[in-house]
Amino acid sequence: MDEIARPEPVVILCGGRGTRLQEHTHAIPKALVEIGGLPILWHVLRIYAAHGFLNFLLLCGYRGEMIADFVSDPGGAGLPEGLEIECLDTGLDTPTGGRVAAAADRLGGGTFALTYADGVADVDLSEQLEFHRAHGAAATVTLVRPHSQWGVAQLDRDGDRVRSFAEKPRMEQWVNGGFLICEPRALNYLEPDSVLEHEPLERLAAADELRGFRHTGFWDCMDTYKDAVILNDLWETDAPPWRVWEGASEPTRSGR
C-alpha cells in the first residue's frame, strides 16, 4: 500500500435511504448501517485510505446530519489520522448523477475518484489509478463478476432434462462495481436529474470516453438485509477480504 498521500479527492455518494434495508434504515442513512459494529462508510473510507487517498467529499441527502456527526472527529471514529472529510448536502431526493453534478465546483478541476457508500472490495485502487492515467479516457469504472444469487440448472441439448446444478456460480458478464476514476470533463455528461448508472455512463461509453478496470477479487454491495447479514458474517472471520489496510502503514501527507 502507498504511504504517500494522493492528491486526488474521493467523492462518496451517501445520500441513499436504503429502502431495501428497512430493518436498519428506518432511522439512519444507508451509509451508517453497520458491519461489525462500524458503519459501512467507515469501511469504504478505510479502503481508500489504505491506498493513500486522504481527501473525501461525502454527498449527503437523507439524514445527512448523522453522517456529518459521525465524520466530525475522524480519530474518534477510528479512522486514520490525516483524513480531511467534508460533507455536502445535495438534497433529499436528488439522483446519483445529480449529486455529483452539484459537487462539480468542489473538485478542484483535477482527477477525482467516485464511489458509493455501500460497496466493499479488495480492488487495487492504486493499480486502477495507473490504468486510468495510461488510457487517457474521461472515466474508468471498476467491472466485477459477482456470484449469482441462485443455483443455475445445467440442461441437456433438448432443454428439458436437468443434468446438474451449479450452486451460485460467478456470472459470465461484467457489471458496474462502482469505484470510478474520473477526469473533470466527465462532469459534462451529468445533469441535475441524471442517474449516474444510466445516461451518463451510457453517453461516456458512446463517446469512447469510458474504460473498464476488471477486478476479479472480492466485491460485494450491501443492497438488502441479506447482504448486510453476509457482510457481517464475513467480518467475524479472521480475514474479511476487503480489510486491505491490515498490516499496512497509514498514509501520511507530503508535498507531492
C-alpha positions in Angstrom: 0.0 0.0 0.0 1.0 3.6 -0.6 2.5 5.6 2.3 2.4 8.9 0.4 -0.9 10.8 0.3 -2.6 11.0 -3.1 -3.9 14.5 -4.1 -7.0 13.1 -5.9 -10.2 13.7 -3.9 -12.6 10.9 -3.3 -16.3 11.6 -3.8 -18.6 9.2 -2.0 -22.4 9.0 -2.7 -24.0 8.9 0.8 -27.5 10.2 0.1 -29.5 7.0 -0.1 -32.3 5.9 2.2 -31.6 2.2 1.8 -35.3 1.3 1.3 -34.4 -2.4 0.9 -32.6 -2.3 4.2 -35.7 -1.4 6.3 -34.6 -3.4 9.3 -31.7 -1.0 9.6 -32.5 2.3 7.8 -35.8 3.3 9.3 -33.9 5.8 11.5 -30.4 6.1 9.9 -29.0 6.7 6.4 -27.8 3.6 4.5 -24.1 4.8 4.8 -24.3 4.3 8.6 -25.7 0.7 8.6 -23.1 -1.2 10.5 -20.7 -4.1 9.6 -19.1 -5.5 12.6 -20.3 -2.6 14.7 -18.9 0.1 12.3 -20.8 1.9 9.6 -20.2 0.6 6.1 -19.0 4.2 5.3 -16.1 3.6 7.7 -15.1 0.5 5.8 -15.2 2.4 2.5 -13.1 5.2 3.9 -10.5 2.7 5.2 -10.2 1.0 1.8 -9.3 4.3 0.1 -7.1 5.5 3.0 -5.1 2.3 2.7 -4.2 3.3 -0.9 -3.1 6.8 0.1 -6.3 8.8 -0.5 -6.9 11.3 2.3 -9.4 13.9 0.9 -13.0 12.9 0.9 -16.2 14.7 -0.1 -19.4 13.0 1.1 -22.5 13.8 -0.9 -25.3 13.6 1.6 -29.1 13.5 1.5 -31.3 11.5 3.8 -30.3 12.1 7.5 -27.1 13.8 6.3 -26.6 15.4 9.7 -26.0 12.0 11.2 -23.2 11.3 8.6 -21.7 14.7 9.3 -21.7 14.0 13.0 -20.0 10.6 12.5 -17.1 12.0 10.5 -16.7 15.2 12.5 -14.0 13.6 14.6 -12.2 11.0 12.3 -9.8 9.9 15.1 -12.7 9.3 17.5 -14.4 7.3 14.8 -11.4 5.0 14.5 -10.2 6.4 11.1 -6.6 7.0 10.3 -5.0 10.3 11.1 -4.7 13.0 8.4 -8.0 12.4 6.7 -9.9 15.5 5.6 -13.6 14.8 5.2 -16.2 17.3 4.1 -20.0 16.7 3.8 -22.1 18.4 1.2 -25.9 18.4 1.3 -27.0 17.5 -2.2 -30.7 17.3 -1.5 -33.1 14.7 -0.1 -34.2 13.0 -3.4 -31.5 14.1 -5.8 -30.4 11.2 -8.1 -26.9 10.0 -8.0 -25.7 11.8 -11.1 -27.3 15.0 -9.9 -25.5 14.8 -6.6 -22.1 14.6 -8.4 -23.1 17.4 -10.7 -23.9 19.5 -7.6 -20.4 19.0 -6.3 -18.5 20.0 -9.5 -17.2 23.2 -8.1 -15.7 21.4 -5.1 -13.5 19.0 -7.1 -10.6 21.4 -7.9 -10.6 20.8 -11.7 -8.5 17.6 -11.5 -8.8 13.9 -11.5 -11.1 12.5 -8.8 -12.3 9.2 -7.5 -16.0 8.4 -7.2 -17.8 5.6 -5.4 -20.8 4.5 -3.4 -21.0 4.2 0.4 -22.5 0.7 0.2 -19.9 -1.4 -1.6 -16.7 -3.0 -0.3 -13.9 -4.8 -2.3 -10.2 -5.7 -2.2 -9.8 -3.8 -5.5 -6.3 -2.4 -6.1 -7.2 1.3 -6.3 -3.5 2.3 -6.9 -3.4 0.0 -9.9 -6.7 1.3 -11.2 -5.5 4.9 -11.0 -2.4 4.0 -13.0 -4.6 2.2 -15.6 -6.8 5.3 -15.8 -3.9 7.6 -16.3 -2.5 5.4 -19.1 -5.5 5.2 -21.3 -6.5 8.9 -21.3 -10.3 8.5 -21.4 -12.6 10.6 -19.3 -13.6 7.9 -16.8 -12.7 4.4 -15.6 -15.2 2.1 -13.9 -14.4 -1.0 -11.9 -16.0 -4.0 -13.5 -16.8 -7.1 -11.5 -18.3 -10.6 -12.0 -20.5 -11.2 -8.9 -21.9 -14.6 -8.0 -25.4 -15.4 -9.0 -28.0 -15.3 -6.1 -29.4 -18.6 -7.3 -28.3 -22.1 -8.2 -28.1 -22.5 -12.0 -29.5 -25.5 -13.8 -27.4 -27.2 -16.4 -29.8 -28.6 -19.1 -29.3 -31.1 -21.9 -29.4 -30.1 -25.5 -33.2 -30.5 -25.7 -33.5 -28.1 -22.9 -35.9 -30.1 -20.6 -33.6 -32.6 -18.8 -31.6 -31.2 -15.9 -28.1 -32.6 -15.9 -26.8 -30.8 -12.8 -26.9 -27.7 -10.7 -24.1 -25.1 -10.2 -24.6 -23.5 -6.8 -24.4 -19.7 -7.2 -21.8 -19.6 -9.9 -19.9 -16.5 -10.8 -21.6 -14.5 -13.6 -20.1 -14.5 -17.1 -21.0 -10.9 -17.6 -19.1 -7.9 -16.2 -21.1 -5.4 -14.2 -20.5 -2.0 -12.7 -18.8 -2.4 -9.3 -18.5 1.3 -8.6 -15.0 2.6 -7.6 -14.7 5.0 -10.6 -11.8 7.4 -11.5 -12.9 10.5 -13.5 -11.4 13.4 -15.3 -13.1 16.8 -14.9 -14.6 16.6 -18.4 -16.7 13.6 -17.2 -18.8 16.1 -15.3 -20.0 17.4 -18.7 -22.1 14.3 -19.1 -24.1 14.9 -15.9 -27.3 16.8 -15.4 -29.2 17.7 -12.2 -31.7 14.9 -12.9 -29.1 12.3 -14.0 -28.9 8.8 -12.6 -25.2 8.1 -12.8 -25.6 4.5 -13.6 -27.8 5.2 -16.7 -27.4 8.1 -19.1 -24.0 9.5 -18.0 -22.2 6.2 -18.2 -24.0 5.3 -21.4 -23.1 8.6 -23.0 -19.5 8.3 -21.9 -19.3 4.8 -23.5 -20.9 6.0 -26.7 -18.3 8.8 -26.9 -15.5 6.3 -26.4 -14.6 8.1 -23.1 -15.2 5.1 -20.7 -12.8 2.3 -19.9 -13.4 -0.8 -17.6 -10.9 -1.9 -15.0 -11.5 -5.6 -14.4 -11.4 -6.7 -10.8 -11.5 -10.5 -10.2 -11.1 -10.5 -6.5 -13.7 -9.9 -3.7 -16.6 -7.4 -4.2 -20.0 -7.1 -2.6 -22.7 -4.5 -2.3 -24.9 -4.0 0.7 -28.2 -3.6 -1.1 -30.6 -5.8 1.0 -30.9 -7.0 4.6 -29.5 -10.4 3.4 -26.4 -8.6 2.1 -25.9 -6.9 5.4 -26.0 -10.3 7.2 -23.5 -11.8 4.8 -21.0 -8.9 5.2 -21.4 -9.0 9.0 -20.7 -12.8 8.9 -17.6 -12.2 6.8 -16.3 -9.5 9.2 -16.5 -12.0 12.0 -14.0 -14.3 10.2 -10.2 -14.0 10.8 -9.7 -12.2 7.5 -12.6 -10.3 5.9 -11.5 -10.0 2.3 -11.9 -6.2 2.0 -9.8 -5.4 5.0 -6.9 -4.3 2.8 -5.5 -2.0 5.5 -4.4 -4.7 7.8 -0.6 -4.6 8.4 -0.2 -1.6 6.1 1.3 1.7 7.2 -1.2 4.5 7.4 -0.7 7.2 4.7 0.9 10.5 5.6 0.7 13.8 3.9 3.6 15.0 1.7 4.4 17.8 -0.6 3.5 15.7 -3.7 
